[in-house]
Amino acid sequence: MAQLSVENVTLSFGGINALNGVDVVVEPGELVSIIGPNGAGKTSLLNCISGFYHPTHGRITFEGHDLTHASPHTITGYGVARAFQNIELFGGVSVLENLMLARHTYLKYSIGAASVFYGSARRVEVENRRVVEDVIDFMELEPYRKALVGNLPYGVRKRVEVARALSLEPKLLLLDEPMAGMTLEEKEDMVRFILDILAERGTTVILIEHDLGVVMDISDRVYVLDFGMVIATGKPEDVAENPAVIEAYVGGAG
Ligand SMILES: Nc1ncnc2c1ncn2[C@@H]1O[C@H](COP(=O)(O)OP(=O)(O)OP(=O)(O)O)[C@@H](O)[C@H]1O
């Protein structure tokens, strides 16, 4: 059974369909990329999967859970985490604190529990710290762990944003243009991290990325969106030769 299933999803804003009858299936452990010209609906699709938007029609399920009308908080609890295109970090606190805050915000833990069940809350806190330190190590962020995020270079902040999502220990990681605005060297590092996330953590990844060279290199399968519709899907080499895809990119000048 598919891990994630997007069935016939339409998302309308007024008279405009940002998504129109979209079907996407993702198997556990896959790297699936979503590509398409500007305004094709890629971010809208991630917004539907992560609960920021709710489809006008259709259904989304993840490991048997119905995500269609679920909140972002509930969906994170099911094991779906997202790294945002526009970085969603707190600039005034450290890398370590940002990751700890993500766990406190999204995973089940409360100050009330801390005062009533001190022992159990402390165990949760020790576990939170262990997971976060492991992610810092994995994303090679040790040199920055105490640095204020707002003072870090852009490329490092993008890496912290992925680390923030990973600190939620997702089964499915949604990456919205994690390499946008990066130098070539930073992009190569990010590609290596994504491949390690798949191989070493066994996390399924959905990637939105404009750099088609990267997409074709690392994806297991690709979905191509244009005007809110899936116009092609398959292995990277098949999609790259699809006339409709070439037309969408050439026609869209991009
Ligand atoms: N909140 C919203 N209100 C109205 N229209 C929206 C909203 N969000 C997205 N849209 C519209 O939906 C369409 C798809 O936008 P979306 O951002 O999903 O595309 P995209 O493929 O991610 O584009 P890009 O590559 O430029 O990020 C666009 O026409 C956009 O203007």
PDBQT file of the ligand as one rigid body, heavy atoms in Angstrom, charges set to zero:
ROOT
HETATM    1  N1  LIG A 301      -3.495  31.745  -1.005  1.00  0.00    +0.000 N 
HETATM    2  C1  LIG A 301      -3.726  31.882  -2.313  1.00  0.00    +0.000 A 
HETATM    3  N2  LIG A 301      -4.704  32.696  -2.765  1.00  0.00    +0.000 NA
HETATM    4  C2  LIG A 301      -4.958  32.822  -4.104  1.00  0.00    +0.000 A 
HETATM    5  N3  LIG A 301      -4.280  32.193  -5.065  1.00  0.00    +0.000 NA
HETATM    6  C3  LIG A 301      -3.273  31.382  -4.671  1.00  0.00    +0.000 A 
HETATM    7  C4  LIG A 301      -2.935  31.171  -3.291  1.00  0.00    +0.000 A 
HETATM    8  N4  LIG A 301      -1.889  30.292  -3.209  1.00  0.00    +0.000 NA
HETATM    9  C5  LIG A 301      -1.595  29.977  -4.492  1.00  0.00    +0.000 A 
HETATM   10  N5  LIG A 301      -2.416  30.618  -5.364  1.00  0.00    +0.000 N 
HETATM   11  C6  LIG A 301      -2.398  30.511  -6.831  1.00  0.00    +0.000 C 
HETATM   12  O1  LIG A 301      -2.323  29.146  -7.155  1.00  0.00    +0.000 OA
HETATM   13  C7  LIG A 301      -1.486  28.937  -8.280  1.00  0.00    +0.000 C 
HETATM   14  C8  LIG A 301      -0.388  27.955  -7.925  1.00  0.00    +0.000 C 
HETATM   15  O2  LIG A 301       0.544  28.577  -7.015  1.00  0.00    +0.000 OA
HETATM   16  P1  LIG A 301       1.735  27.785  -6.303  1.00  0.00    +0.000 P 
HETATM   17  O3  LIG A 301       2.416  28.752  -5.390  1.00  0.00    +0.000 OA
HETATM   18  O4  LIG A 301       1.216  26.530  -5.723  1.00  0.00    +0.000 OA
HETATM   19  O5  LIG A 301       2.670  27.448  -7.547  1.00  0.00    +0.000 OA
HETATM   20  P2  LIG A 301       4.160  26.923  -7.572  1.00  0.00    +0.000 P 
HETATM   21  O6  LIG A 301       4.221  25.883  -8.616  1.00  0.00    +0.000 OA
HETATM   22  O7  LIG A 301       4.595  26.542  -6.204  1.00  0.00    +0.000 OA
HETATM   23  O8  LIG A 301       4.961  28.222  -8.049  1.00  0.00    +0.000 OA
HETATM   24  P3  LIG A 301       6.479  28.696  -7.771  1.00  0.00    +0.000 P 
HETATM   25  O9  LIG A 301       7.362  27.763  -8.523  1.00  0.00    +0.000 OA
HETATM   26  O10 LIG A 301       6.495  30.083  -8.353  1.00  0.00    +0.000 OA
HETATM   27  O11 LIG A 301       6.709  28.670  -6.280  1.00  0.00    +0.000 OA
HETATM   28  C9  LIG A 301      -0.972  30.308  -8.699  1.00  0.00    +0.000 C 
HETATM   29  O12 LIG A 301      -1.801  30.791  -9.729  1.00  0.00    +0.000 OA
HETATM   30  C10 LIG A 301      -1.137  31.115  -7.443  1.00  0.00    +0.000 C 
HETATM   31  O13 LIG A 301      -1.295  32.477  -7.754  1.00  0.00    +0.000 OA
ENDROOT
TORSDOF 0
